[in-house]
Amino acid sequence: MTTTGHIRNGMGNVRPYVYGPPGLLPWLEATFAAEVLEMSADGGEVSIRIGDSAVALSLGDAFPPGAGTKASICVYVEDVDFTYARAVAGGARPVSEPADKPYGERQGAVADALGNTWYIATYVDAAEGAGAG
């Protein structure tokens, strides 16, 4: 484990913590080119990097009562259509197909096996997003 001051892995102050099935890690690696930063000996606790962001994963088939609430995470990619297709081909359930949004993004969404929603987006037009808020 590496630390920078009070922040683990020298990453940002906020790090999503996502519960998922054991197959979530290989899906994230294939879909978003996620890189493992650290992993517990049993493989159940994993820190990954997607682009410039860190995500903590708790992987398993069952979780303690009250744990494992569903999450919604937005991942920005260069090609939303390609990444969406790769996510679905890798086993994700389609939630919404990629479409141009009024806030200047092209965005789609998929769900993993535990029901976490992964929004996949590409920022396409600064002028469209200027008045959103």
N, C-alpha and C positions, 0 to 999 in steps of 0.2 A: 504494500500500500504506500502510495506517495501522497504527501499533503503539502499544501501551500497555505501557511498560516492556519486559519480555522476552517478552510474549505477542502474537503476531500478531493483528491486528484487534481487540485488546482483549477477546477471548473467553476461554473457560475454559482451564485448564491441559491438558486432554485434548481432542483433536480427532480423531475417526475419519478415516482416510485410505482411501478406497474407490476401487478400480479398476473401470472400467465402460466400456461401449460409448458412442460419441458420443450415442446416443439417451437415455442415462441422465439427462442434465441436463433436457431438456424433460419427461421422465416425472416427475422429482422436483418440477419447478415445477408441473405439473398436479396431481399426487397430493397433495403436502404444502405447496403454496404456497411452495416454496423460493425464496429471494431470492439472487441472485448478489452476492457481496461484492467479489470480484476475479476476473479471468480473464487468463491469459497471452495474448500476441498471437496464438498459434496455436489457442487455445481448448482446449488439451489439459490444462491445469492450472487448476482452478476452486475457489474457496472459496465455499461457500454457507451460508446461514443457514436453518434450519428452526425456527421458533418462536424460542426463546432459545438454540439450540445451533448450533455451526458444524461443518461437515463439509468436508473437503478431498477433491476428486475428481481422479483422473487418468483422462482419457478417451482412448480409442483403440481400434483394432481388434486391436492386438497389443502385448504388453508384454515387457520384458527377462526373460530366464530368472530364475526365483525371485521375480519380482514378480507382483502380481495375485492374491494369495491371497484366497480367498473370505472375506467378512465377514458377520457377523450384527449387525444394528442394530435397536434398538427405538425407534419413534417414537410418542410419546403424542399422541393427537388427541381432539377433542371427540366425534366420532361414528365409532367403529371400523367399523361396518357400511357406512356411506356411503363412507368412505375406502378400505376394502378393495375395494368394488365399483368405485370409480373407478380404483384401482390395476390391477385385473384388466382393466377395459375399456381401460386405457391400454397393455396388452400384457404385464403381469407374469404369471408362471405361479403359479397358486394352490398353496400349500403346505399351509395349514390354514385352514379357514373360521373366522370369528369365533365364539368360544364363551366362556362364563363360566368362569373359572378359580378354583381353590380359594384363591388368594392375593389375591382381591379385584379382579381385572382381567377385562375382556372383551378377548380378544386373538385375532388371526388372523395369518397370515403369507403373504407372497408372495416370489417370487424374480425377480430381474432377469435380463437376457439372459446375464450372466456367472456366474450362480449365487449372487450375494449374496442373503442372506435378509433381508428387511425385515419385522420384527415390527411390527404395527400394534395399538396398545393404548389402552384407555380405563380409567382407574382408576374403579371403580364402588362400592366398599364398604370403608371404612376398617376396619370391624369384622372383615371377612373376612380382611384382610391383616395384622391385628394379631398373630396367632400364627404367621404364616409366617416362614420364615427358613432 
